Amino acid sequence: GTGAGAVGAQVGGDSLAARATETLDAGALEAEPDSATLHASLQRLGEQQAEHAAAEARAQHEHEMGKQHVQQQGQGGQGGTATAGQGGATAALAAAAAAAAAEPGGLSSVGVGVVTAAALRADARWVPDHHDPFAHPPDCTPKRAHSALQVEPQWTVPFVEGAEWPPPDACSKHKLQDLCDVLRTTARKREVLLAVANSHAPGLDIFLKYIAEVKIPNFMIAALDEALASRLKAQGVPYWFIKNDAQGNHKVSAQKFGIVQGFIRLGCSVLLTDTDVVYMTDPFQALYRDSDIESMSDGWDNKTAHGDIEHIDDLAMGIARHVPATMRMAALNSGLWYVAATVPALRLMQIMAYRMATEDLWDQAGYNLELMLPAHDEHQTAGATVRVAAPFCFCNTKVFFRHMRQQPWFDSHLPIAVHVNYHTDKRERQISIAQYYHHGEKDALRRYTGTHSDAALEPTRVLEKSHRAQIMDGQLTSRNVHSSMRLVQDSVGCRPRKPWKGKVQMDERSLRYVSGMCADGSQDVWCRAFESANAAKPAAARDPSHGGRARTVVVVVASSEDLEELALFAEQVASLKLPGVVVVALDATAAVFARHRDLEALLWEPSGEQASAPRSYFKWKAVEEGVSRGYGVLALDPDTVLLQDPFAHLYYDFDVEVATLGTDDVTAYGYDHVVDDEKMGWSRFVHGTRQF
């Protein structure tokens, strides 16, 4: 305690003011903090530095004690455990393994397969174009992704040439005959542009006027009251009448999820739109249709629109202080988004309909939390894939007024649609946008010049500069583990739980597995290793009824630098009687060492181009070798400590299950994060998702 206090006092001296100024400066930003803010920050930073220094001192003390313990064991001849370093059994086995590997036929004699070095595949060098749309003139023509990444959607109603659509049996089964009648005459290529509205919807008259002018043939409205239904009938606008008493923008918007379920069940994809959107051209020509959800973003630059990994400095973690990072992204907008008629999209609608009926939840926040954050425990997400729509093609009005208008290409660019989501004077701005694009009135937007909404956009780092330290500290020290504690204390513990406790009626998740590529008696070295490891599991565990668990193996990539960790890992495997483990060794010593510990092993010595590849390449490549052959892979680093059988605690309901760097429920599972842009007035608080 005295030592920690001394360190804390030293940190709390002259260096603290410099540290506080550096933190508040947030990267040499021009604005200076006022004296009150600086004083409060100094006080809080002093407390933080004392806490961090104490933790650092404890960690250093424990490290020194551990080193002394290892040295004493080595000097005393008590080197029988793996923790005894090079003076113990690990060093002896390492020497024996190295000698055995050097002998002719040494590898084959202990059953080590050798991976033949090969040049990196051409597609392994392919790197996606991380295109920043804010750095280039816009182009609204869809660009096809790399062909190897294309996946056939899981359609709710498969496309069958010549088959009647909508399918009569589905219309009858789901009691949607009225909707089917509308879709038969309105849908094009099994798609519609749909607005869910009542007669009080904002900007409805302007919306309808320019929808008609653009001539979008597959447009319709889900009318929630008789007044709107009568009006649409008189105007000849296709509609589906659903009597509903919801009032207010958010309440009406919340009805979308239940309504859209009907369309998806019939195999009809939906481009959902609010009525405060101005369309300049047919939006269907700009859709990619390669994801379950394709949505406009509330983001205002490349990082906020497409997501950004932001590193955090956690002083208490010492050498690992820079390990934590958060993925953050501005919200997708629930006022303009395409929902493909797929099974994952249907599950999303089912989950959101349940949550909107049982929680006090803003529909857009819930929609983003379900789409962008991972499943955990009984909270099973829909598993829908997501594409962010081009920000200069499907525009929010923060980007439109504060960025696009200042660009030299603005006059020559025709956006697909502009959603007036950031401003309260919706009607006036809808009219101005329509006048500019539909009637060629080039002065129609000048009335907004010089207002706060005309100011240049600022990145998140600038917007958060005055309170950045509080945001980071709030994430690192909240210690909100209430949900996790309740889970581990009940009778189920860490074992898989029933999704949503059975309360959400939704289509079951089923993964589409890669077909096995290993024929009986295959001489492929990867096949032999994976088959051997999997065959060591009990017959019951390999039963196909167990789904992914039946063909899942543990893969550990290790070299001779990891022998101590590998020895401990092998002891845990033996203690748990855990079969199905493959060690991919990066040198012969590690390969023989693993075989002496009764672990299945492959030797993959880097050569040629691979010799300069980072170690992470071999881990990801080993995972690919397993998955491409029809095996699920639990990839573990050699310093993993296993306390229970991991196979029994995986859910096998998602393509990826992963351990978190989060420190509590909030950081591990993610949360609704808000950025404050005071220049936007009414819409200053921009929601989004954030997760470690």
KEKENU-215538 format. One record per residue: residue in one letter; x, y, z of N, C-alpha, C in turn. Coordinates in pm, whole numbers, plus 50000, padded with zeros to 5 digits. Example, Ala and Ser with C-alpha at 12.3 -4.5 7.8 and 13.67 -1.06 7.14 Angstrom:
BEGIN
a513194943150780512304955050780513204967050780s512854977550708513674989450714512905000350787
END
This chain:
BEGIN
g500824987950000500005000050000500845012550000t501955012550079502825024250083503475026749949g503935015649888504565017149756503605022649654a502365017449654501375022249558501045036749582g500955040649711500665054449744501775063749699a503015059249713504145067449670504115069649520v503835058949448503745060249303502605069649266g501475067849334500325076449305500625090949332a501375093749440501705107449471502615113449366q503555105249319504465110049216503715113349087v502805104349048502005106848927501145119148945g500695121349070499795132549095500485145949100g501805146549076502535159049083502455167048956d503625172348916503645181548802503175175248673s503375161848658503005155548531501505154748512l500725156048619499275154648607498665165648522a499105177948543498555189048464498835187048316a500055182348288500385179748147499515168848091r499285158348173498445147248127497015152048103a496505160348194495135165248180495005174048056t495995182848036495945191447919496005183247792e496855172747794496965164147677495645157147648t494985152247755493705145247738492635154647686l492565166647747491555176047704491825181147563d493105182147530493465186847397492975177347288a492995164247321492465153947229493035155347089g494345156047085494965155846953495205169846897a495645179146986496005192646941494845199746873l493645197946929492485205046874492535219446924e491935228346847492175242446870491475248146992a490335242647034489555248647143490215245947278e490365256247362490945254847495489845252947598p490025244047700489005242247803488965254247897d487785257147953487715267848051488275262948184s488465272248279489135268848405488335258748487a487005260048489486185250648566486295236648510t486235235648377486355222448314487715216448342l488765224848333490125219848357490275215148501h489725222848596489835219048737489135205748764a487925204148710487175191648731487905179948667s488455182348549489175171648481490445167948555l491145178048608492355175348686492035166748808q490935170148875490565162648994490235148148960r489445146148853489075132648815490275124848764l491135131648687492315124948635493275121348748g493315129648851494145126148966493675113249031e492355111949046491805099549103492115087649012q491935089848882492215078948788493675074748792q494565084548794495985081448792496385073848919a495805077549032496105070449155495635055849147e494405053849095493885040249079494755032148984h495095038448872495895031448771497295028248824a497895037748895499235035448949499225024149051a498195023649134498095012949233497964999349164a497124998849061496954986348987498254982248919e498974992048865500254989248799501264983848899a501284989949017502224985449119501924971149163r500624968049182500254954349221500654944349114a500394947948988500744938848878502244936548871q503034947348889504484946048884504984937348999h504384939249117504784931349234504504916449210e503294913449157502954899449130503884893549024h504254901648924505144896848819506514893248877e507054901948962508364899349022508314886949111m507234885549189507094873749274507044861049191g506324861749077506254850148989507594846348933k508404856348895509724853548841510614846948946q510544852149070511334846149177510934831549201h509604828849195509114815249217509654805649111v509624810048985510134801748876511614799148892q512384809748931513824808048948514144798349061q513384799349171513614790349284513344775849247q512264773649168511954760049126513054754549037g513544763048943514584758348853515864755248926q516264763649024517484761449100517364749649195g516154747049243515954736249339515734722749275g515794722149141515604709249075514184704449072q513244713649100511834709649100511194713948968g511794709748859511354714248727510364705048663g509544698048739508614688348682507354694448627t507134707448648505914713548596506254723048483a505244726048406505464734648290505834748748331t505454753148453505744766748494507204768348536a507974757648536509354758448579510274763548470g509754767748359510544773848253511494763848190q512614768948140513544760448067514274750848159g514154752348292514814743148383513994730648409g512754729648355511874718548388511624709048273a510484702048285510154691648187509914697348049t509454709848044509204715747913510474716747832a511544721447896512814722747826513344709047783a513184699147870513654685747836512894680047718l511574681647722510774676847610511074684547482a511324697547497511664705547380512944700547315a513934697447397515194692347343514984678947275a514214670247340513944657147280513164658547150a512194667647150511394669847029512254674946916a513154684346947514024689746844514934678946787a515444670246876516314659446830515534649546743a514334646046786513524636546710513154642246574a512864655146571512484661346445513634661646346a514864662046400516034662846314516424649446253e515934638446312516274625246261515534622446130p516154614546040515454610745916514154603445947g513084607745890511784601345915511224604346052g511854613946122511424616646259509984621346269l509554629446173508194634646177507174623746148s507414616046044506444605746008506384594746113s507484592446183507494581846284506594584846402v506334597646426505444601146538504084605646487g503834604246357502514607046303502224621646277v503234629346234503044643446202502914645146051g501774650446007501594653545866502304666445831v502794667645709503524679545667502724686845559v502454699645583501744707945485502724712545380t502424709645255503284713945146503134728945126a504274735845129504234750445110503754753544969a502874763344959502354767244828502294782444821a502314787444699502184801844682500824806444731l500764818644778499484824144821498534824644701r497284820644724496304820944616496084835244570a495684836344445495464849744389494424857444469d493344850644511492294857744584492694860744728a493794854244776494274857644910494924871444909r495384875844793495984889044784494944899944759w493744895644720492704905544689492294912944816v492284925944808491904934344921490694942644881p489624942544962488454950544926488814965344914d488114972144829488344986444812487634993944924h488394998245024487805005745135487575020145088h486565021645006486305034244938485625044045032d486205055745043485605066345124484745074945032p483425073645038482565081144947482655096244968f483115100345085483195114645113484445120945051a485305112644994486535117844934486475118544783h485355114244723485265113544577483885118144531p483785122444408482455125544351481595112844353p480305114344374479435102544391479095095544260d478795082744274478305074644163477275064944221c476035066044178474965057944238474725044644166t475605041144073475465028344005476035017244093p475275006744123475794995944208477064989744152k478034987344239479284980744202479254966544257r479494957044173479434943144217480634939644303a480404932344410481474927944498482264916744432h483374912944494484194901744445483304889344434s483394882644320482464871544293482524860644397a483704858444457483834847744556483054850644683l482644863244701481934866944823480424866744807q479934863944689478494863944665477844851744728v476764853844796476024843044863474564843544819e474004832244784472594831644745471724834144867p470814843944861469964846844977469084834945015q468674834745142467744824445190466324829645174w465774828445052464464833945023463374826645101t462384834045147461244827645214460384819945113v460304825244991459584818644882460564817444765p461074805644737462054804244630461514808844495f462414814044413462044818144277461924805644189v460754803344137460504792044047459874797543920e460564795743810460084801143683458714795143648g457774803743618456444799343578455474797143692a455994797643817455114795343933454254807643960e453034805444005452134816644037452644824044160w452614837344148453034845644262452104857744272p451734861444398452054854944524451474840744531p452144831844602451664817944606450314817044678p449294811344614447954810744674447944803844810d448744793444827448744786444956449254795445068a450284803745040450794812945141449784823945171c449104828745068448064839045088446994833945184s446594821245163445554815345246446074812045385k447254806145393447824801845521447984813545617h448474824845567448754836245653447614846545655k446474843045593445304851645591445644865545536l446314865445419446784877845357446204879545217q444994874945196444414875345063444284889645011d443924899045099443794913045057445134918545008l446204915445081447534919945041447954913244911c447664900544897448024893344775447354899644652d446124903944669445404910244557446114923044512v446614930844609447314943344575448664940144509l449384930344564450714927244512450674921844369r449624914544335449534908844200449574919644093t449034931344124448974942044024450024953044047t450614953244165451514964444199452994960444200a453334948844254454734944944269455394943144132r456694946544126457504944144008458714936044053k458924924743988460014915744026459974912444175r458754910944225458524907344366459104917844462e458974930644424459444941744508458414952944506v458304960044622457474972144627458194982944707l457864995444673458225006844757457025009144849l457235008244981456115008345076456275019345179a455235027145199455145036545310454065031645406v454375031645534453405028345638452975041645700a451695045245685451285058845723449825059445761n449495070045837448095073645856447855087245792s446695092545806446355105045737447105117145793h447805115545907448535126645968450035125845938a450465117345851451885115545822452495128545772p453715132145819454335144845779454705144845631g454385155845564454775157645425454105148345327l452965142645363452335132345280451955137545141d451415149745135450985154945005452165157144910i453255162544962454455164644879455035151244837f455065142144932455595128744907454845122044791l453535122044798452735115544695452885122544559k452995135744562453115143244437454355139244359y455485138044430456725135444357456985120644335i456325112144412456345097844380455665095944244a454555102944224453835101944097454665107743983e455385118844010456185125243906457345116443862v457945109243958459065100343926458565087843854k457295084943870456665073143806457305060143855i457155057743985457595045144044456405035644041p456375025943951455155018143928454795008644043n455785004444121455524994644227455485001344365f454865013144370454695020244497453315017344555m453265015544689451995013844758452125018744902i450995020144967450965024745105450185014845191a450725012045310449965004845411449225015545491a447945017145465447135027845525446605023345660l446855031645764446485027745900445165033845946d444535042145865443205047245903442335048745778e441045049545801440085049945689440195062845608a440545073845675440655086545604441725085745495l442875079845529443945078745429443555068545321a442925057645362442515047645264441565053645161s440615061845206439665068245114440385077845020r441325085345074442075095044993442895087844885l443555077044921444375069544826443525063244717k442365058344759441465052244660441025062444556a440735074544605440305085044514441415089244418q442645088644464443785092844383444325081444297g443815069344317444285058044240445635052744284v445995055144411447275050244467447045036444529p447805026244492447625012944551447855013444702y447005006444775447155006444921446624993244978w447084990545100446594979145179446094984945310f444834983645337444244989845456444404980645576i445024986345682445194979245809444754988945918k443604986845974443114996146075444004995446197n444525007246238445455007946351445295021546417d445315021846549445075034246623446355041546662a447525037246611448785043646649448795058246609q449295066846699449405081246673450825085846701g451305095646624452665100746642453645093346552n454695100646509455645094946413456275081946460h456775081746585457475069946633456515058246655k455325061046701454335050346723453925044046590v453715052646490453365047346358454525039346300s455735044746316456915037946263457085024246326a456705022946452456865010246521455994999246462q454935003246387454044993146329454664986046210k455734991846157456344986446034456714971746048f457274968046162457864954746175456824943646164g455664945946227454604936046216454004935646077i453854947446015453234948345882454124941845776v455424944645782456344939645679456454924445683q456184918345799456224903745806455344897445699g454164903345679453244897845579453834897745440f454514908545401455134909445269456234898745255i457044897545358458174888245350457684873845343r456634870645417456104856945413455614853245274l455184863245199454704860845063455824861144959g457064864145007458194864744914458344878044846c457804888644906457894901944847458884910544924s459954914944858460924923944920460354938044925v460754945545027460134958545053461204969245071l461064980244996461844992245023460955001245106l461215001545237460395009345330460795023945326t459835032645324460115046845318459205054745411d459755065045474458925074745545458335084345441t457385092445485456745101745392457455115245384d458505117345465459265129745455460515127745368v460375119445266461445116645171461055122345035v462015128544968461805133444832462595124444738y461895118344641462555109544544462795117244415m464015115544362464365121844235464325112144118t464475099244148464465089044044464065075744106d463865065644025463455052444072464545046544162p464265044044290465315039444382465775025044355f464965017044289465315003044271466525001144180q466815011144098467965010044009469285011344084a469255016244207470485018544283470695008444395l469844998244404469994988244510470984977344468y471714972144567472654961344541471984947644550r471034946244644470294933644662471204921844695d472304924344768473194913644807473204911244958s472284917945028472204916745174470734915645215d470524910945336469144910045387468554923945411i469414933145455468984946945483469934956545413e469364966545345470164977045280469554990245325s470324998145400469705009445470470485022345456m469755033245453470335046545462470935048345601s471995056445610472665058645738472435072845788d472455074445920472455087745981473865093445991g474875085845948476265090245956476555102145868w477625109645902477945121945830479385122145778d480125111145793481425109645728481685094745714n482845091245658483115077245630483085068645756k483635073645865483725065845988482355063846052t481565074246057480265072846123479285064946037a479395066145905478465059045817478795044245805h480075040945800480475027145773481105020045891g481315027146001481895020946120483375023546131d483855023946254485255027146279485715020146406i486945015146404487535009146524488365019846593e487995022846716488655033446792489355027246912h490665029046920491425023147030491275031347158i491415024447269491235030647400492505028547481d492895038547556494075037747642493615034847784d493775022147827493385018147963494645016548046l495005027248118496285027548190496425016248292a495305011948349495355001748454495854988348402m495844986248268496234973348212497714972348180g498494982548213499934981648194500324979148050i501044967948028501544965047894500414962947794a499234959447843498084957047755497164969247749r497674980847783496824992847795496174996747664h496814993247550496254997347421495464986147353v495274974947422494554963747361493084966847335p492374972647434490934974747411490674984247293a489654981247220489204989847111487704988547100t487064998947051485624998147032485284999846885m484254992546843483684994346710482475003246727r482455014446659481345023746673480845027946535m479555031046530478925033946402477635041646427a477365051646344476105059046356474945050046314a473775053546360472595045146337472225044346190l471755032446152471035031046025469655037146045n469125043345941467865050445956466685041445921s465725040446011464565031745987463495038545902g463845049845841462905056745752463165054445605l464245047245572464555044445432465475032145427w464875020545410465675008245410464974997045332y465804988845269465334977945186465394964945266v464274957745269464184945045341463974934045237a464974925645218464824914645124463904904045183a463204896945096462254886745144463004873845177t463824874745281464654863445324464284859045464v464714847045500464434841745632465074850145742p466354854345731466914863045835466164876245851a465724882145739464964894645748463624892345817l462994881045791461734877745858461954876346008r463064869846047463364868546190463554882346254l464204891446182464384904946234463034911646260m462114910346166460784916346184460064910046304q460224896946322459554889946431460114894346567i461444895546574462074899946699461674914346731m461724923146630461414937146654459934939046688a459044931446625457624932446659457414928846805y458104918446853457984914346994458534925347086r459714930547053460334940547140459504953447144m458944957647031458154969847030456864968047110a456374955547119455134953047193455394951447343t456624948547383456904945447523457864955047591e458474964247516459454973347573459124987747536d459594997047620459495011247588460745014647508l460685012447377461875012747293461595020947167w462515030047134462445037247007462755027246897d461885026846796462025016546694463375016946624q463905029046596465185029746525466335024746611a466295027746742467345022946830467315007646838g466115002046853465994987546862466424980646734y466044986446622466404981046491467924980346475n468634990646519470094990846510470744981246608l470224980646728470794971446827470674956946780e469544953646718469354939946670470214936846548l470404946646461471164944346339472664944546362m473144953946442474574956646447475294950346565l474574945946668475234940146785475034925046787p475924917746854475904903146845474884896546937a474574884146904473754875846992474564872547118h473874870147229474544865747351473514859347443d473934848747511473064841547603471724838347533e470574841447598469314838147532468884848847431h469654859747422469324870247326469874866147189q469054859247112469454855146978469024865846878t469964870946801469634880946700469204873846571a468754881846475468214876046353469274870146261g470504875146272471554870446183471434876046043a470814887646029470634893745897471904900945854t472244899845725473384907145671472964921445637v473934930745639473614944945628474514951745526r473924960345446474684969345358474244983645387v475214992845397474915006945415474775013445278a473665020145255473415026645126474365038445106a474705041344981475625052244949475085065445004p475885072645084475365084645154475025096345064f475585097044941475245107844850474145103744752c473665091344765472595086444679471295085444758f471375079444877470255079244971470685088245087c470285100945081470895111245165470085114345290n470775116345402470135122845515470395137845502t469615146045570469735160445547470885167045624k471515159945714472735165245774473855165145669v473965154145597474955153145490474575162245373f473295162545340472845170345224473115185145242f472705190845355472825205245372474205209645419r474885201445498476155205945556477385200845481h477205191845387478375187045312478175187745161m477125181445112476955180244967476865193844898r476145203144958475925216144891477215223844871q478255220844951479505228044940480475221644840q480065210244780480975203044691480865208144547p481985208144474481955213144335481095204644242w480825192344280480025183544194478535184144224f478125192544320476745192244368475735194844255d475975204744171475015208344067474855197543961s475875189343941475825179143836475375165543888h475205164244019474855151244078473355150544108l472735139344072471315137044101471205125744203p470905128944330470725118144428469465110044400i469395098344454468205090044438467065095544523a467385098544651466355103344744467025111244855v466295120644912466755128145029465695126745137h466125121645253465225119745367465415131545463v464355139345484464445151045573464285146245717n465325139545767465255133345899465895141646008y466765151145972467525158546073466895172146108h465775175646046465235189146063463745188946095t463335198646176461925199446216461075206346109d461675215246031460915221945925460865212945801k460305201045823460325190645719459635195045591r458435200545607457645204045488458375214345403e458915224745467459605235245392460815229745318r461555221045384462765215545319462385205545210q461325197845233460865189045125460525197145000i459805208145019459415216544905460645222444837s461595227244916462805233344859463615223144779i463755211044833464515200544763463805196844633a462475195544639461705192244519461805203344414q461755215944459461865227144365463225227044296y464265223944373465615224044316465785213044211y465355200844244465615189644154464515187444050h463275189044089462195186043997461805197943908h462045210143956461625221843880462795230743837g464015226543871465195233943825465345247643884e464745250244003464865263344067466175263644147k467235268944086468575268244145468745276644270d467825285544297467905293544420467065287744533a466465276044512465525270644610466175267144744l467465264344742468135260144866468895271444934r468945283044873469755293944928469225299245060r467965297645085467375302645210468005296145333y468655284645317469265277645430470755280945445t471275289145357472685293045366472875302845481g473955300445558474255309345669473635305045800t472785295045799472205289945923473155279945986h472835275646109473715266046177473805252946100s472745249746024472745237045952473605237745826d474185249445799475055251145684476525249645724a476805248345855478185247545904478845234745857a480155235245842480905223445797480755212045899l480725200045848480615188245934481885186346015e481735180746136482885178146223482915163346260p484115157446263484215143246300483915141246448t483645128846483483305125546621484375129946718r485635128646679486735132346769486655146946810v486245155446717486115169646748484885171946835l483785165446802482545167446877482675162947021e483545153147046483675147647182484905152847256k485585162647201486875166647257486775171547402s485685178147440485605183947573485265173747681h484795161947643484425152047744484885138047706r485935137547627486435124747578486875115647692a487545121447792488055113247904486915106547980q485805113947998484685108148071484075096447995i484005097547861483425086847781484255074247795m485575075347783486445063647793486375057647933d486445066348034486435061148170485105054548203g484025060148149482725054148173482635040148117q483285037848005483255024547945484105014648024l485245019348074486205010148134485895006648279t485105014948345484925012848488483475011148531s482555008848438481145007848478480874995148557r481584984348526481444971648599479994966948607n479254969048501477864964548498477834949848457v477824940948555477844926548526476614919648584h475544927148603474354921548667473774909848587s473634911648456473064900948374473954888648374s475254890848360476184879448358476154871948490m476094879248600476084872648731474834864248750r473694869548705472464861848718472544848948637l473194849648521473284837948436474144827048498v475304830748551476204820448603475754814848737q474814821748802474374817148933473164807948927d472504806748809471354797848804471794783848763s470854774948747471174760848725471754758148586v471544767448491472044765348355473514769048344g473914779548417475314783748414475744788048276c476874782848229477454787048101476954778747983r476044769648008475544761347898474554769447812p474354765347686473454772747596472034773947650r471404785047620470054788047667469084789047551k467814787447582466764788147480466594802447434p466594804947301466474818647252465234825747304w465454837747358464374846247406463474839147508k464024828947573463254821047670461964815547608g461984813847477460824808447407459684818147386k459904831047416458814840847409458604846847270v459604846047184459474851647050459154840446952q458024841546886457644831846784458314835746654m459384828746621460104832246499460644819846430d460944821246303461484810246226462824805946284e463044793046289464254787746351465484791146269r466584794046339467854796446271468464783146229s468894782246106469604770446059470744775045970l471944770646002473114774845926473254766645798r473814772745699474074765645572475544761445573y475784748645597477144743745613477824741045480v479134742645479479934738945363479924723745352s479694718745233479694704245212481114698945234g481214687445300482514681545327483294678645200m484574681945201485414679845084486374668045104c486244661145216487174650245245486534636845211a487004630445106486494617345069487114606745159d486464595345172487004584445252488384580645200g489314579345293490674575545254491454586545186s490994598945198491684610145135493114611245186q494034614345095495434616245131495764630945159d494744639445150494954653545182495354654645328v496464661545356497014661745492496064668645590w495374679045543494414685745630493234676545659c492744669645556491634660345577491994649645680r493184643945665493594633245757493654638345901a494184650445920494294655946055492924658846115f492054665346037490734668746090489884656146111e489944646846018489184634346033489644626646156s490974625746176491514618546290491094624846422a491174638146427490794645146550489314643546578n488494645146476487054644146496486624629946530a487294619946470486954606046497487244602046639a488144609346706488484606146845487364609846941k486394618046894485264621846979484304610146992p483564609247102482574598447117481574598247002a481064586446969480134585046857478914594046875a478434595446999477254603747024477514618346988a478764623047011479094636946981479214639346833r479384628546754479514629846608478194627246536d477134625546613475824623146553475384635546475p475024634146347474614645746266473484653946328s472684647746414471584655246477472104666346568h473384665646603473974676046686474384688346606g474114688346477474424699846394475914702546388g476304715246410477694719246398478624712046492r478114708046608478984701546706479534688246654a478794681946564479204668846513480494669646432r480764681246376481974682746293482694695746330t483074696846457483834708446503485084703546575v486224709446542487494705746603488154718246660v489054716146756489864727046812491154727946730v491514739846689492764742046615493624752046692v494874748146719495824756746789497054758346699v497414770646666498624773246590499734776946688a500864769846682501934771946780503294769746716s504314775446778505704773246737506514769446859s507804767546841508654763646955508734774647060e508334786847026508294797647125507144795747224d506204786947191504994785147272505004772047352l506154765747370506154752347426505634751947570e505964761847651505454761947788503934762847788e503414772047706501954773447697501334760647641l501984754847542501444742747479501434731047576a502454730347662502494719747763501334721047860l501084733147906499954735447996498634732347927f498524736547802497304734047725497064718947712a498124711347683497994696847668497564690447799e498054695547911497644690148042496154692348064q495644704148023494214706848038493394697647949v493854695547825493154686647733493074672547791a494194667947849494224654647908493314653848030s493334664448112492524664548234491034664348201l490644671548096489234672148055488824660347968k489834651947930489594641047835488934646547709l489534657347657488954664747546489544659847414p488754653047332489234649047198488974660047097g489454658046974489144667446867490034679546863v491334677946900492274689046902493354686946796v493624697246716494674696946615495634708446641v496924705546652497954715846665498594717846528v498514729946478499204733546353500524739846394a501604732346379502924736546426503664743946316l504314754846354505044762946257506514759146250d506944749246329508274743646315508244729246366a509264721446329509294707146358509324704346508t510024712646583510104710546728508704710846791a507924721046754506574722146810505704710346765a505904705646642505094694446592505354681746672v506634678246690506964666146766506564667746912f506774679746966506384682547104504894679747125a504054684447031502614682247042502274667447035r502934660046945502664645546934503054638247060h504154642347123504554635947250503524638547359r502744648847341501654651747437500324646147388d500374636947293499184630047242498184639347174l498684649947111497834659047034498054656646885e496964656846809497084655846663497884667946614a498834665746522499694676846482499944676846332l500064688946280500484691346141501684700646144l502654698446057503784707546044503564716545924w503614729445947503464739145840504554749645856e505744746545805506874755645817506764766545710p506734779245750506614790045652507804790045557s507534791945430508594792945331508084801645217g509024806345136508644814845023507914827245069e506804830345002506014842145037505504841545180q505204829145226504624827545359505604830845470a506904830245440507914832645544507794846645602s507324856145522507204869945570505794873145618a504884863345614503504865845656503434866745808p502554875245862502394875946008501794862946060r502024860246187501534847746245500014846546233s499334857846240497874857346232497414851246099y498234852745994497874846745866497684831745880f498594825045952498534810545963497324806046046k496954814246144495764810846222494524811546134w494364822646063493174824145978493174814145863k494364811245811494444801645702494094787645750a494544783945871494204770845927492704769545949v492074780545992490614780546008489954778445873e490444785345770489864783845637490004769445588e491174763145613491384749445568490354740045631g490004742545758489004734145823487604736745771v487234749645764485874753245722485624748945577s486614750845491486434747345351486264732345332r486654724445431486494709945425485284705045505g484454714545546483214710945613483324709345763y484384714745823484554713845968484384727446033g483634727846143483644739646227484964739846301v485514751746326486814752946391486704761946513l487084756546628487234764746748488714768446755a489034780646714490434785046708490844790746843l491864784646901492364788947031493844792347022d494264802947088495684805547102496254795747205p497544792647197498104782547290498084786947436d497914799947463497884804247604496464804447660t495544797147596494174796047646494124786047761v493354789247864493144780147977491734774247966l491644761147955490364754247944489974748648080l488794752248127488304747248256487154737448240q486454738148128485374728748097485454725147949d484704714947911484634710747771484024722047689p484784728447600484224739847525483124735747428f483184723347374482174719047277480774719147337a480684716547467479374715747533478784729447562h479564740047541479104753347580478984762947461l479124757847340478874765947222477424764347179y476884774547115475484774347072475314768246934y476304769546847476244764246710475054770146632d474694782546661473564788746591473974800846509f475264804146508475764815346428477034811146355d477364818246250478574814946174479824816946258v479794826546349480954829346433480504831246577e481174824446670481024826746814482404830746865v482484841446940483804846846973483844852247116a485014850747180485224856747312485374871847295t485074879247399485064893847390486244899947464l486644911847422487594920047497486854929347593g485544928647597484764937247686485024934047832t484754943947918485024942548060483764941148145d482594942148083481344940248155480244937848052d478994937048099477884934248007477774944747897v477954957347934477734968347840478784968147729t480064967147767481114967647666481204954547587a480864943247649480934930447579479824929047476y478624933147512477464930847425477094943147342g477634954847378477364967047303476164974747357y476054987247312474994995847364474685006947264d473605014147291473185025547210473985037647255h474885042247171475795053247204475335066047134v475485077247200475005090047145476165099747129v476225106247013477185117046988476405130246982d476915140547050476235153447059476835163346959d476035167146860476435177446763475485189146782e475875198546869474945209246910474545218346794k475325218446686474965226846572473665222246505m473235209746534472035204446469470755207846546g470895214546660469705218646733468845206846776w467615206146724466655195746763467225181646748s468005179346644468535165946618470005164846656r470425172046758471845172446795472365158946844f471505150846904471945138046961471795126946857v472915122246807472925112046703473175098446768h472235089446752472375076146810473235067246721g473735056646781474515046846707474875035346798t475655025846749476035014246829477525014746861r477885008946976479285008347018479514995547095q480654989247070480944976447134482454973947134f482964967847243484374963747245484574952347148
END
